[in-house]
Amino acid sequence: MDQLRIPAWYMRGGTSKGVFFLRDELPEPCRVPGPARDRLLLRVIGSPDPYGQHIDGMGGGSSSTSKCVILAPSSTPDHDVDYLFGQVAIDRPLIDWSGNCGNLSAAVGPCAIARGLVPRSRLPSDGEALIRIHQLNTGKTILAHVPMREGEVVECGDFELDGVAFPAAEIRLEFLDPAEGEGALFPTGAVQESLPVPGFGEIAATLINAGIPTVFVRAQDLGFSGLELQKDINTRPEALKLLEAVRVAGALRMGLIERPEDAAERQHTPKIAFLAPPASYTAQSGRLVHAEEIDLNVRAVSMGKLHHAMMGTVAVAIAAAAAVPGTLLAETMGGPKRELRFGHPSGSLRVGAEAERVGEGYRIRKVAMSRSARVLMEGFVRVPASLIASY
């Protein structure tokens, strides 16, 4: 055959969707890191695509839909499944393996159960299955509470998630010690600092390692309101250029890159988010978000574009930073909060963090939030066999 048939599931998790594979069902050269695996997954998604549409692949032409997941039986006895995430660039032959996808994390537990990676002895017939996920990109543990009925995953329900058109069953996620092992929670040692941005000037920033490395700045310092929707930013090249300059400056200060030009090869991390006090606005769905129902407004950029809702990993960073006194988030809210609801372009999201003082710093024991997930399609993806013929 001139095309390979590879078993795959197409799944939504949170406000993202991606192609899910079992490691041991991939062609043998693609079961380990390297060019063969990257070439395969790029072709599955349809990247690079100079038209930005992914017409010849499974991607959807956005950072929220240009994603691949590889699952495997857990390599450690205290976890149920190993989870590896790849963020696929749209217009470049690049897969960024430097961070996790918090949204697709919600689909990992259901997929692992359905694909037989979790022993039946670990699963209740009815109730809630606790799936212990080993997130390989970050080395972290995620606990997924997956609803079950008669031994099967429950996917349909009445849980509504802003940024997703239809309700589904609620999946609770707990991100344990989201900063442990990544160095300091605040890598420069400061909960707030002055960040020099070439060509723009110095702005206040909070740089944090929790969930995913994130650079937080005030919307007003960039000339934004903090109430922007996608069209308000993504149609303005000068705004995107400024946000990327801030991201690069933050990456340098956090030690994630050594030279500004290195940021082009690390598009997935760090993230850049800008925040503002509570204010009412109309979300992309047309729903009015009232100032009284939120504690903060946050807008975040993913892979060079304003995200249509909120990345799950940045939601972890928001919860962690909001729980610590002195951060830009705590300052904007009038003090730290261990549970908050923040506004984003598609609506709002509630998150919570357990923080504790450790010596002169802080430790985030866990961050919790609810998402949902659903299988969209199962079967096989096809790619030209010539892609990996030489490996």
C-alpha positions in Angstrom: 0.0 0.0 0.0 1.2 3.5 -0.7 -0.4 4.8 2.5 0.0 3.6 6.0 -3.1 2.9 8.1 -2.5 3.8 11.7 -5.1 3.3 14.5 -6.1 6.6 16.0 -8.8 8.4 17.9 -9.9 12.0 17.3 -10.9 13.5 20.6 -12.0 16.7 22.1 -10.6 17.6 25.5 -11.7 20.8 27.1 -11.6 23.6 24.5 -9.0 21.7 22.3 -9.1 18.6 20.1 -6.3 16.4 18.8 -5.4 13.0 17.3 -4.7 10.3 20.0 -2.4 7.4 19.3 -1.2 4.4 21.3 2.6 4.4 21.2 2.8 0.6 20.5 0.4 1.0 17.5 2.7 3.6 15.8 5.1 2.4 13.1 8.1 1.1 14.9 10.5 3.9 13.9 7.9 6.4 15.3 7.7 4.9 18.8 10.7 6.9 20.0 11.6 10.6 19.8 13.2 11.6 16.5 12.7 12.8 13.0 10.6 9.8 11.9 8.0 10.4 14.6 7.9 14.2 13.9 7.5 13.7 10.2 4.6 11.3 10.7 2.7 13.5 13.1 3.3 16.6 11.0 1.7 14.8 8.1 -1.2 13.6 10.2 -2.1 17.1 11.1 -1.3 18.5 7.7 1.6 20.8 8.5 3.4 22.8 7.4 0.5 24.4 5.5 1.3 27.8 3.8 -2.5 28.3 3.5 -3.0 27.8 7.2 -6.0 25.5 6.7 -4.8 21.9 7.2 -7.0 20.8 4.3 -4.7 17.8 3.7 -4.6 16.7 7.4 -6.5 16.3 10.6 -5.6 19.7 12.0 -8.0 22.7 12.0 -5.7 25.6 11.2 -5.5 26.8 14.9 -3.3 26.1 17.9 -6.3 24.5 19.6 -6.7 21.9 16.9 -3.1 21.3 15.8 -2.3 18.7 18.5 -1.2 15.1 18.9 -1.2 12.8 21.9 0.7 9.5 22.4 -0.4 7.2 25.2 1.3 4.1 26.6 1.0 1.8 29.6 2.6 3.6 32.6 6.3 3.2 33.0 6.0 3.8 36.8 4.0 1.7 39.3 2.1 4.6 40.8 0.5 5.8 37.6 -1.9 4.2 35.2 -0.9 5.8 31.9 2.0 7.7 30.3 0.9 10.8 28.3 3.0 12.7 25.8 1.8 15.8 24.1 3.0 17.4 20.9 2.0 20.9 19.8 2.2 21.1 16.0 3.1 24.3 14.3 0.8 25.3 11.4 3.1 27.0 8.9 6.4 25.4 9.9 7.8 21.8 10.1 8.0 22.0 13.9 6.5 20.0 16.8 7.0 21.6 20.2 7.4 19.0 22.9 8.3 21.5 25.7 5.0 21.5 27.6 1.7 20.0 28.3 -1.9 20.7 27.0 -4.1 21.1 30.0 -7.3 20.9 27.9 -6.4 17.6 26.2 -5.4 16.3 29.6 -9.2 15.9 30.2 -9.3 13.3 27.4 -6.4 11.2 28.5 -8.3 9.3 31.2 -11.3 8.4 29.1 -9.1 7.4 26.2 -6.8 5.3 28.4 -9.8 3.5 29.9 -11.5 2.9 26.5 -8.2 1.7 24.9 -7.6 -0.8 27.6 -4.5 0.8 29.2 -6.0 0.8 32.7 -6.6 -2.7 34.3 -10.2 -3.4 34.8 -9.5 -4.1 38.5 -8.7 -0.4 38.9 -12.1 0.7 37.5 -15.5 0.9 39.2 -18.5 -0.4 37.3 -20.4 2.8 38.4 -19.2 6.0 39.9 -15.9 7.7 39.3 -12.7 6.2 38.2 -9.5 7.9 39.5 -6.9 7.8 36.7 -3.3 8.6 37.6 -1.7 10.2 34.6 2.1 10.6 34.2 2.6 13.7 32.0 5.9 12.9 30.3 6.5 16.4 28.9 6.7 17.9 32.4 7.2 14.9 34.6 4.1 15.8 36.6 1.2 13.9 37.9 -2.4 14.7 36.9 -5.4 13.0 38.6 -8.5 12.6 36.4 -11.8 11.8 37.9 -13.7 10.1 35.1 -17.5 9.3 35.4 -18.4 5.6 34.8 -21.6 3.7 34.2 -21.9 -0.1 33.8 -18.1 -0.3 33.2 -18.0 2.3 30.5 -16.9 6.0 30.4 -19.8 8.4 30.5 -19.4 11.1 27.9 -22.8 12.8 27.7 -24.0 15.1 30.5 -25.1 18.5 31.4 -21.8 20.1 32.3 -21.3 23.3 30.3 -17.8 24.6 29.5 -17.4 28.0 28.0 -15.7 27.7 24.6 -17.4 24.4 23.8 -20.8 24.5 22.0 -22.5 21.5 23.6 -22.7 20.1 27.2 -21.0 16.8 28.2 -20.0 14.9 31.3 -17.8 16.7 33.8 -14.3 15.5 34.3 -12.5 16.9 37.4 -8.7 17.4 37.0 -6.1 17.8 39.7 -2.6 19.0 38.7 -0.3 17.9 41.5 2.7 20.0 42.5 2.6 21.8 39.1 5.8 23.6 39.8 7.8 20.9 41.6 10.9 19.9 39.7 10.9 22.9 37.4 13.1 25.0 39.7 11.6 27.9 41.6 7.9 28.6 41.3 9.0 32.1 40.4 12.2 31.5 38.5 13.8 34.9 39.1 12.9 34.8 42.8 10.5 37.7 42.5 6.7 37.5 42.5 6.6 40.7 40.4 9.4 42.5 38.5 10.2 45.0 35.8 10.7 43.3 32.4 12.5 45.3 29.7 11.0 44.7 26.3 13.2 45.9 23.4 11.6 48.6 21.3 8.8 49.1 23.8 10.2 49.8 27.3 9.9 48.3 30.8 6.7 46.8 32.0 5.6 45.0 35.2 5.5 41.2 35.0 4.9 38.1 37.0 6.9 35.1 35.7 5.8 31.7 37.0 6.5 28.0 36.4 3.2 26.3 37.2 1.3 24.2 34.7 3.3 25.8 32.0 5.9 28.6 32.1 3.8 31.8 31.8 4.5 35.5 31.5 1.7 37.7 33.1 1.5 41.4 32.3 -1.2 44.1 32.7 -3.3 44.7 29.7 -3.2 48.5 30.2 0.6 48.5 30.1 0.4 47.2 26.5 -2.4 49.5 25.5 -5.1 46.8 25.7 -8.3 46.8 27.7 -8.2 43.1 28.8 -11.6 42.6 27.3 -10.4 41.7 23.8 -11.8 38.9 21.7 -9.8 37.0 19.1 -10.7 39.4 16.3 -9.5 42.4 18.3 -5.9 41.0 18.5 -5.4 38.5 15.7 -6.3 41.0 13.0 -3.7 43.4 14.3 -0.1 42.4 13.3 1.4 45.1 15.5 -0.4 43.8 18.6 0.8 40.2 17.9 4.3 41.5 17.3 4.3 43.3 20.6 2.9 40.3 22.5 5.6 38.1 20.9 8.3 40.6 22.0 7.0 40.4 25.6 7.0 36.6 25.4 10.6 36.5 24.1 11.7 38.9 26.9 10.1 36.7 29.5 11.6 33.6 28.0 15.1 35.1 28.3 14.5 36.3 31.9 13.2 32.8 32.9 16.2 31.1 31.3 14.1 29.1 28.9 16.1 30.4 25.9 19.6 31.8 25.5 19.1 34.1 22.5 16.0 35.9 21.2 16.1 33.9 18.0 15.8 30.7 20.0 12.1 31.6 20.7 11.1 30.6 17.1 11.9 27.0 18.0 10.0 27.1 21.2 6.6 28.5 20.3 4.6 26.5 22.8 6.4 27.8 25.9 6.4 30.2 27.6 2.8 31.5 27.3 2.0 35.2 27.4 -1.2 36.4 29.2 -2.5 39.9 29.9 -4.9 40.7 32.7 -7.3 43.4 33.8 -9.8 44.0 36.7 -13.3 42.6 36.5 -15.5 44.3 33.8 -18.5 43.3 31.9 -18.1 42.2 28.2 -19.8 40.2 25.5 -18.1 36.8 25.0 -17.6 35.3 21.5 -20.7 33.2 22.0 -22.8 36.4 22.5 -23.3 35.8 26.2 -22.9 38.7 28.5 -20.2 38.1 31.2 -21.0 40.3 34.1 -18.2 41.9 36.1 -19.9 40.7 39.3 -19.4 37.1 38.4 -15.6 37.2 37.9 -12.6 38.2 39.9 -10.3 38.9 37.0 -10.1 39.2 33.2 -7.3 37.2 31.5 -6.5 36.9 27.8 -3.8 34.4 26.7 -1.8 33.9 23.5 -1.0 30.4 22.1 1.4 29.8 19.2 1.3 33.5 18.2 -2.5 34.0 18.3 -5.0 35.0 20.9 -6.7 31.8 22.2 -10.4 31.6 21.7 -10.9 30.6 25.4 -8.2 29.6 27.8 -5.5 27.0 27.7 -5.8 24.5 30.6 -2.1 24.9 31.5 -2.4 28.6 31.7 -5.5 28.2 33.9 -3.1 26.3 36.2 -0.7 29.2 36.1 -3.5 31.6 36.8 -4.7 29.7 39.9 -1.2 29.4 41.2 -0.2 33.0 40.7 -3.5 34.2 42.1 -2.9 32.4 45.4 0.4 34.1 46.1 0.5 37.7 47.6 2.3 40.3 45.6 1.8 38.9 42.1 0.2 41.0 39.4 -2.9 38.8 39.6 -3.3 39.1 43.4 -2.6 42.8 43.2 -5.3 43.3 40.5 -7.8 41.4 42.6 -7.0 43.4 45.8 -5.3 40.4 47.4 -4.6 36.7 46.9 -7.4 34.2 46.3 -7.3 30.4 46.6 -10.4 30.0 44.4 -11.4 32.4 41.7 -13.4 32.7 38.5 -11.8 34.6 35.6 -13.1 35.9 32.4 -11.7 34.8 29.0 -12.9 35.4 25.4 -15.4 32.6 25.4 -16.8 33.1 28.9 -15.4 32.3 32.4 -13.7 29.5 34.2 -13.4 28.6 37.9 -10.1 27.3 39.2 -8.6 26.7 42.7 -5.1 26.2 44.1 -3.7 24.9 47.4 -0.7 27.1 48.2 1.5 27.0 51.2 4.5 29.1 52.5 7.8 27.2 52.4 10.7 29.1 53.8 10.9 32.4 51.9 8.9 31.1 49.0 5.6 29.3 48.1 4.6 25.8 47.1 1.5 25.0 45.1 0.4 21.6 46.2 -2.3 21.2 43.5 -4.6 23.1 41.2 -8.1 21.8 40.4 -10.5 22.6 37.6 -13.3 20.9 35.7 -13.3 20.1 32.0 -15.1 17.6 29.7 -14.1 15.3 26.8 -15.6 13.3 24.1 -14.6 10.9 21.3 -15.3 12.5 18.0 -14.1 9.7 15.7 -12.2 6.4 16.0 -10.5 4.3 13.3 -7.4 4.9 11.3 -5.5 7.9 10.0 -3.6 7.5 6.7 -0.3 9.0 5.7 2.0 8.3 2.7 4.2 5.3 3.4 7.1 7.0 1.9 7.3 9.3 4.9 9.1 6.8 7.0 10.4 4.4 4.3 14.0 5.5 4.9 13.9 4.9 8.7 
